[in-house]
Amino acid sequence: MLKKKNKYTVAVAGATGAVGREMLEILEERKFPAGELVALASERSEGERVRFKGKSVIVRKLDKDSFRDVDIAFFSAGAERSLEFAPAAVKSGAVVIDNSSAFRMDPKVPLVVPEVNAHAVERHNGIIANPNCATIAMVMVLKPIHDRVKIKRVVVTTFQSVSGTGKEAMEELAHQTVALLNFKDVETKVYPHQIAFNCIPHIDSFLDNGYTREEMKMLHETRKIMEDAAIRVTATTVRVPVFRCHSESLNIELETGLSADEVRAILAAAPGVIVYDDPKKNLYPLAIDVVGKDETYVGRVREDESVPNGINLWVVSDNLRKGAALNAVQIAEELIR
Ligand SMILES: NC(=O)c1ccc[n+]([C@@H]2O[C@H](COP(=O)([O-])OP(=O)(O)OC[C@H]3O[C@@H](n4cnc5c(N)ncnc54)[C@H](OP(=O)(O)O)[C@@H]3O)[C@@H](O)[C@H]2O)c1
């Protein structure tokens, strides 16, 4: 368990990555009581520097001895690194907040979105998992509705930005776009197909049931976070040529009816959610407007005329902030509260 302190020694494993860099900014921005920062990455980045609280901090290679005197260790260096090094961090006395998929479905590990299930943090045994970015955006709007009227089923289609894959994917989209606009051939390294000017209905690997792992995460993680094993979710996850922010189309089937106005009122009162919904003025959430925002934006709220008790929503969230770094820092804030 974490001892109360005035300042906590914080480690970030993956400090040079898309999520890690955002994490450093958010820790600083939210005045998290971080004393020393231990910045960790692969040997490729050993000796590089990252900025934190006006200082330049040397990046060290992640290894099992990296966590001496560390109180809180944020992991965003991929699931393999979490599986290999998180137990060592816990053994050294740190509490791990893990951004990868390594421990999310482990029954001993709480899976937390603070606005939804902050209470779960207390049950940790050294590791707390941060959900998948597409799941976080979805549960932020599902939970307040579910608390009012039970949700039976959700049909979700995602439009996920390339930053969800990390820094190399952002470079790939930029390079391919420039190449194509200059009538040159594109190089494809990160994704199985060209991502520039394209949509790829394939995120993470395919499973025997025809879904991808990302799609099944949206079902299993939603059930765990919302503490309701009965809720049904079917997902189609799509990578789109957008740099930052995931958008999602949600179709929700409720046990009893709610009008679009009632849903708007429920969501307007929900923590961390902003209703932005005036289609007559062409106002609805857009990825380009939500970059850098902490809140989950929702619009296009309307009653589904094809089924009883159906509601349609359009949700946009910054995957690097609420979908990853911000949610992890909020978990740490719960931990030290
Ligand atoms: N991007 C998102 O929206 C998002 C959302 C939720 C969760 N996540 C999760 O967060 C993690 C990081 O994602 P990202 O988008 O930040 O990826 P990224 O931009 O590719 O960064 C990966 C980070 O991990 C480090 N790393 C890679 N291999 C390593 C090794 N062998 N030893 C130590 N460090 C290593 C990298 O260090 P180098 O710079 O030295 O290579 C870099 O700091 C992943 O587990 C991902 O699933 C990401």
Ligand as a Chemical Component Dictionary entry (heavy atoms), coordinates in Angstrom:
data_LIG
# 
_chem_comp.id                   LIG 
_chem_comp.type                 NON-POLYMER 
_chem_comp.pdbx_formal_charge   0 
_chem_comp.three_letter_code    LIG 
# 
loop_
_chem_comp_atom.comp_id 
_chem_comp_atom.atom_id 
_chem_comp_atom.alt_atom_id 
_chem_comp_atom.type_symbol 
_chem_comp_atom.charge 
_chem_comp_atom.model_Cartn_x 
_chem_comp_atom.model_Cartn_y 
_chem_comp_atom.model_Cartn_z 
_chem_comp_atom.pdbx_ordinal 
LIG N1  N1  N 0  -1.464 5.655  -27.763 1  
LIG C1  C1  C 0  -2.598 5.481  -27.122 2  
LIG O1  O1  O 0  -3.610 6.158  -27.378 3  
LIG C2  C2  C 0  -2.690 4.469  -26.037 4  
LIG C3  C3  C 0  -3.851 4.406  -25.306 5  
LIG C4  C4  C 0  -3.962 3.487  -24.275 6  
LIG C5  C5  C 0  -2.901 2.661  -24.013 7  
LIG N2  N2  N 1  -1.766 2.718  -24.752 8  
LIG C6  C6  C 0  -0.664 1.810  -24.407 9  
LIG O2  O2  O 0  0.451  2.547  -23.952 10 
LIG C7  C7  C 0  1.653  1.897  -24.317 11 
LIG C8  C8  C 0  2.554  2.863  -25.082 12 
LIG O3  O3  O 0  1.897  3.366  -26.203 13 
LIG P1  P1  P 0  2.435  4.601  -27.028 14 
LIG O4  O4  O 0  1.329  4.955  -27.921 15 
LIG O5  O5  O -1 3.029  5.645  -26.137 16 
LIG O6  O6  O 0  3.615  3.908  -27.886 17 
LIG P2  P2  P 0  4.938  4.573  -28.515 18 
LIG O7  O7  O 0  4.715  5.984  -28.892 19 
LIG O8  O8  O 0  5.383  3.609  -29.550 20 
LIG O9  O9  O 0  5.979  4.544  -27.286 21 
LIG C9  C9  C 0  6.448  3.339  -26.751 22 
LIG C10 C10 C 0  7.312  3.629  -25.529 23 
LIG O10 O10 O 0  7.741  2.372  -24.998 24 
LIG C11 C11 C 0  9.147  2.331  -24.958 25 
LIG N3  N3  N 0  9.657  0.990  -25.230 26 
LIG C12 C12 C 0  9.474  0.236  -26.336 27 
LIG N4  N4  N 0  10.157 -0.924 -26.241 28 
LIG C13 C13 C 0  10.795 -0.902 -25.046 29 
LIG C14 C14 C 0  11.665 -1.783 -24.361 30 
LIG N5  N5  N 0  12.046 -2.962 -24.899 31 
LIG N6  N6  N 0  12.126 -1.428 -23.138 32 
LIG C15 C15 C 0  11.770 -0.250 -22.584 33 
LIG N7  N7  N 0  10.963 0.653  -23.196 34 
LIG C16 C16 C 0  10.466 0.324  -24.399 35 
LIG C17 C17 C 0  9.581  3.274  -26.070 36 
LIG O11 O11 O 0  10.923 3.662  -25.851 37 
LIG P3  P3  P 0  11.881 4.106  -27.087 38 
LIG O12 O12 O 0  11.519 5.534  -27.384 39 
LIG O13 O13 O 0  13.239 3.951  -26.506 40 
LIG O14 O14 O 0  11.601 3.192  -28.216 41 
LIG C18 C18 C 0  8.568  4.407  -25.874 42 
LIG O15 O15 O 0  8.948  5.210  -24.795 43 
LIG C19 C19 C 0  1.218  0.657  -25.106 44 
LIG O16 O16 O 0  1.173  -0.429 -24.200 45 
LIG C20 C20 C 0  -0.160 0.994  -25.574 46 
LIG O17 O17 O 0  -0.962 -0.137 -25.779 47 
LIG C21 C21 C 0  -1.623 3.616  -25.735 48 
# 
loop_
_chem_comp_bond.comp_id 
_chem_comp_bond.atom_id_1 
_chem_comp_bond.atom_id_2 
_chem_comp_bond.value_order 
_chem_comp_bond.pdbx_ordinal 
LIG N1  C1  SING 1  
LIG C1  O1  DOUB 2  
LIG C1  C2  SING 3  
LIG C2  C3  SING 4  
LIG C2  C21 DOUB 5  
LIG C3  C4  DOUB 6  
LIG C4  C5  SING 7  
LIG C5  N2  DOUB 8  
LIG N2  C6  SING 9  
LIG N2  C21 SING 10 
LIG C6  O2  SING 11 
LIG C6  C20 SING 12 
LIG O2  C7  SING 13 
LIG C7  C8  SING 14 
LIG C7  C19 SING 15 
LIG C8  O3  SING 16 
LIG O3  P1  SING 17 
LIG P1  O4  DOUB 18 
LIG P1  O5  SING 19 
LIG P1  O6  SING 20 
LIG O6  P2  SING 21 
LIG P2  O7  DOUB 22 
LIG P2  O8  SING 23 
LIG P2  O9  SING 24 
LIG O9  C9  SING 25 
LIG C9  C10 SING 26 
LIG C10 O10 SING 27 
LIG C10 C18 SING 28 
LIG O10 C11 SING 29 
LIG C11 N3  SING 30 
LIG C11 C17 SING 31 
LIG N3  C12 SING 32 
LIG N3  C16 SING 33 
LIG C12 N4  DOUB 34 
LIG N4  C13 SING 35 
LIG C13 C14 SING 36 
LIG C13 C16 DOUB 37 
LIG C14 N5  SING 38 
LIG C14 N6  DOUB 39 
LIG N6  C15 SING 40 
LIG C15 N7  DOUB 41 
LIG N7  C16 SING 42 
LIG C17 O11 SING 43 
LIG C17 C18 SING 44 
LIG O11 P3  SING 45 
LIG P3  O12 DOUB 46 
LIG P3  O13 SING 47 
LIG P3  O14 SING 48 
LIG C18 O15 SING 49 
LIG C19 O16 SING 50 
LIG C19 C20 SING 51 
LIG C20 O17 SING 52 
# 
